[in-house]
Amino acid sequence: MVEVKSVYKSFGDLEVLKDVSYKFKTGKTTAIIGSSGSGKSTLLRCINQLEEINSGDIFVDDKSILDYSHKELVQKVGMVFQQFNLFSNMTVLNNVMYALIKVQKIKKAKAREMAINALKTVNVDDKINVYPNTLSGGQKQRVALARALVTNVDTLLFDEPTSALDPEMVNEVLDEIRKLTQTGLTSIIVTHEMGFAKEIADEIIYMDE
């Protein structure tokens, strides 16, 4: 499903990824752990084209990401960010519908139905008409999960999905992620939650230097 081959990535003189290769197993959960600055988040951002690699290649469904348009790739690989990245001027429902209508050109009625189903999956469908600034951090992250899920991606990338949450919110989001990883999604999770990684991951990568 996702294979990284001899990837190098630098920011100026700072070499962040040095000859990284890994084949992520389809339908499995892989946790990526390691110290800050070891390249964990950069690797995720390279997989979904948010960063451009210097050399090497990354394959999704046996096709190089260099041969995907971003529009094509985001229908296969979704991402959940640390900081939620919700549109503050849109309701919860419109946040989740947005990509369906704008990117996939799905009719509004169908997009609404798909968005509500995704919000139900992560138990936040009671908030469809409110704006993100009225939500707790845990609720915002669950809306972000729904937005990533709604496009029916095969692979979901999680970039430290609990790092911006208050401690009491962490478990509710981890519970939702735990459920999602049991549905057959290919999940790649950058996390500092060691107990969580040990519990849910089929494989764990440790990145260093």
Backbone torsions as a table, in degrees:
resi	resn	phi	psi	omega
1	MET	NA	-59.7	178.1
2	VAL	-126.5	123.9	177.9
3	GLU	-132.5	130.1	178.9
4	VAL	-105.8	127.8	-176.5
5	LYS	-126.5	112.2	172.2
6	SER	48.6	49.6	-175.7
7	VAL	-85.3	131.9	171.9
8	TYR	-118.4	138.5	176.1
9	LYS	-144.6	125.4	178.1
10	SER	-123.0	149.9	167.4
11	PHE	-115.1	100.6	-173.1
12	GLY	63.7	-125.9	-179.9
13	ASP	-86.4	-5.4	-176.9
14	LEU	-89.0	110.9	178.7
15	GLU	-86.8	113.3	-173.6
16	VAL	-96.5	-42.9	176.4
17	LEU	-116.1	126.2	-174.6
18	LYS	-124.5	98.8	175.4
19	ASP	57.1	52.4	-178.7
20	VAL	-88.2	126.5	176.1
21	SER	-133.0	137.1	177.2
22	TYR	-166.7	141.6	176.1
23	LYS	-110.9	111.2	-179.9
24	PHE	-79.9	133.0	-174.4
25	LYS	-80.3	132.6	-177.6
26	THR	-62.8	132.5	177.5
27	GLY	77.4	4.2	-178.4
28	LYS	-109.8	167.8	178.4
29	THR	-111.0	124.3	177.9
30	THR	-116.0	126.3	175.3
31	ALA	-99.6	138.5	176.3
32	ILE	-114.0	119.6	-179.1
33	ILE	-122.4	168.1	179.9
34	GLY	146.2	170.0	-175.3
35	SER	-70.6	161.7	176.0
36	SER	-60.3	138.4	179.1
37	GLY	86.2	4.4	-178.1
38	SER	-86.1	-3.3	173.9
39	GLY	104.4	7.6	-175.3
40	LYS	-61.7	-55.1	-178.4
41	SER	-67.5	-36.4	178.1
42	THR	-60.8	-39.6	177.9
43	LEU	-60.1	-46.1	177.9
44	LEU	-60.2	-44.5	-176.9
45	ARG	-67.4	-26.0	173.8
46	CYS	-72.7	-38.0	-178.5
47	ILE	-62.1	-37.1	-178.0
48	ASN	-106.4	24.9	171.5
49	GLN	69.9	13.1	175.9
50	LEU	-76.4	-21.2	170.8
51	GLU	-126.0	145.9	179.4
52	GLU	-95.4	128.1	-179.3
53	ILE	-75.5	151.3	178.0
54	ASN	-80.4	-40.2	176.2
55	SER	-158.7	170.9	-172.8
56	GLY	91.3	-165.0	-179.2
57	ASP	-155.7	158.3	176.1
58	ILE	-131.5	131.5	-177.1
59	PHE	-114.8	136.0	171.6
60	VAL	-122.7	121.4	-174.4
61	ASP	53.5	44.9	177.2
62	ASP	62.9	17.4	178.2
63	LYS	-124.0	132.7	-178.9
64	SER	-62.0	139.2	177.4
65	ILE	-64.5	-18.2	177.1
66	LEU	-68.3	-19.8	-179.6
67	ASP	-98.0	1.2	175.7
68	TYR	-97.0	141.0	162.1
69	SER	-74.9	158.9	179.5
70	HIS	-62.7	-35.9	178.8
71	LYS	-60.3	-40.9	178.6
72	GLU	-68.6	-43.1	-173.5
73	LEU	-67.0	-38.9	-176.7
74	VAL	-70.9	-9.9	173.8
75	GLN	-86.8	-6.5	176.7
76	LYS	-112.1	-34.6	-175.0
77	VAL	-125.1	115.0	177.2
78	GLY	-99.6	163.3	-179.5
79	MET	-140.5	138.4	174.7
80	VAL	-114.5	121.3	-172.3
81	PHE	-93.9	165.1	175.3
82	GLN	-61.9	-42.2	-168.6
83	GLN	-100.7	19.9	173.8
84	PHE	71.7	-47.4	178.5
85	ASN	55.7	40.6	176.0
86	LEU	-85.8	152.6	175.1
87	PHE	-79.5	117.5	-174.4
88	SER	-70.5	-22.2	-177.1
89	ASN	-92.4	8.8	179.7
90	MET	-122.0	148.3	174.0
91	THR	-65.3	165.8	175.4
92	VAL	-53.3	-47.6	-178.2
93	LEU	-60.7	-45.5	-178.6
94	ASN	-68.3	-31.3	173.9
95	ASN	-58.0	-42.3	-176.5
96	VAL	-79.3	-31.6	-179.6
97	MET	-76.2	-24.1	-166.1
98	TYR	-52.7	-53.2	-176.8
99	ALA	-66.9	-32.7	179.2
100	LEU	-62.0	-42.1	-177.4
101	ILE	-79.4	-46.5	-173.2
102	LYS	-78.8	-39.5	-175.1
103	VAL	-93.9	-47.8	-175.2
104	GLN	-92.6	-5.6	176.8
105	LYS	59.0	34.7	177.9
106	ILE	-80.8	142.5	179.4
107	LYS	-61.1	148.3	-172.1
108	LYS	-57.9	-43.0	-178.0
109	ALA	-63.5	-42.5	178.9
110	LYS	-67.7	-41.6	179.4
111	ALA	-61.8	-39.7	178.6
112	ARG	-61.8	-45.3	179.7
113	GLU	-61.6	-44.8	179.6
114	MET	-63.9	-40.7	-178.7
115	ALA	-65.8	-43.7	179.8
116	ILE	-63.3	-39.9	177.8
117	ASN	-63.2	-40.1	179.0
118	ALA	-66.6	-39.9	178.6
119	LEU	-67.1	-33.7	175.7
120	LYS	-65.4	-38.4	-178.7
121	THR	-57.3	-36.0	-177.7
122	VAL	-107.3	17.9	171.2
123	ASN	59.6	45.4	176.6
124	VAL	-138.0	23.0	-178.3
125	ASP	-70.9	-12.2	177.3
126	ASP	-78.3	-1.8	-176.2
127	LYS	-112.4	19.3	-169.5
128	ILE	-61.6	-30.0	-173.7
129	ASN	-101.2	6.6	180.0
130	VAL	-98.7	167.4	-179.7
131	TYR	-99.5	151.9	-175.0
132	PRO	-53.8	-31.6	-176.2
133	ASN	-68.7	-9.5	177.4
134	THR	-95.3	-1.8	-175.3
135	LEU	-96.8	153.9	170.2
136	SER	-73.8	166.4	177.8
137	GLY	-58.6	-41.1	179.7
138	GLY	-64.2	-39.1	177.9
139	GLN	-67.3	-41.1	177.9
140	LYS	-59.7	-42.4	-177.9
141	GLN	-69.5	-31.7	176.5
142	ARG	-70.1	-34.7	173.2
143	VAL	-63.9	-41.2	177.8
144	ALA	-62.9	-37.1	174.8
145	LEU	-61.5	-45.7	179.7
146	ALA	-60.5	-41.8	-179.3
147	ARG	-63.3	-36.8	178.4
148	ALA	-72.1	-34.8	-177.2
149	LEU	-75.9	-30.5	-165.5
150	VAL	-63.4	-24.8	-178.8
151	THR	-83.2	4.9	178.3
152	ASN	59.3	43.6	178.4
153	VAL	-67.3	158.3	176.8
154	ASP	-90.4	-27.6	-175.6
155	THR	-128.0	136.3	178.7
156	LEU	-123.8	126.8	177.7
157	LEU	-101.2	131.9	178.8
158	PHE	-119.0	116.3	-179.5
159	ASP	-100.4	93.6	-178.4
160	GLU	44.4	62.5	-170.0
161	PRO	-67.1	-10.7	179.8
162	THR	-113.0	2.4	-171.7
163	SER	-69.7	-23.6	-179.4
164	ALA	-96.3	8.6	-174.6
165	LEU	-98.6	149.7	169.0
166	ASP	-65.4	149.4	-175.6
167	PRO	-51.9	-37.6	-177.0
168	GLU	-72.5	-15.1	179.3
169	MET	-89.2	-17.8	-171.3
170	VAL	-60.3	-47.3	-174.4
171	ASN	-64.0	-36.0	-178.9
172	GLU	-65.7	-36.5	178.2
173	VAL	-73.9	-41.1	177.3
174	LEU	-60.7	-36.7	177.2
175	ASP	-60.8	-42.6	179.9
176	GLU	-66.9	-41.6	178.8
177	ILE	-64.2	-40.4	178.8
178	ARG	-56.8	-44.3	179.2
179	LYS	-63.7	-42.3	-177.9
180	LEU	-64.2	-37.1	-178.1
181	THR	-69.3	-12.7	179.7
182	GLN	-94.3	5.6	-175.9
183	THR	-98.0	2.3	-179.2
184	GLY	96.0	1.0	173.0
185	LEU	-65.3	148.4	165.7
186	THR	-84.0	117.0	-175.0
187	SER	-118.3	131.4	176.7
188	ILE	-123.2	115.4	-168.7
189	ILE	-122.5	115.3	169.6
190	VAL	-85.1	123.2	-175.1
191	THR	-151.2	152.9	170.2
192	HIS	-102.8	-0.7	-178.3
193	GLU	-84.3	90.7	-171.5
194	MET	-64.2	-41.6	-179.8
195	GLY	-63.1	-40.5	178.5
196	PHE	-63.7	-45.9	179.0
197	ALA	-59.0	-45.2	-179.0
198	LYS	-62.7	-37.6	-176.5
199	GLU	-72.8	-45.0	-169.1
200	ILE	-101.3	-19.0	-171.5
201	ALA	-82.2	139.0	170.4
202	ASP	-78.8	-32.5	176.0
203	GLU	-141.5	150.4	178.4
204	ILE	-125.8	129.4	174.4
205	ILE	-101.8	133.5	172.5
206	TYR	-109.4	120.0	179.3
207	MET	-102.8	138.8	-178.0
208	ASP	-145.5	137.3	176.9
209	GLU	50.0	NA	NA
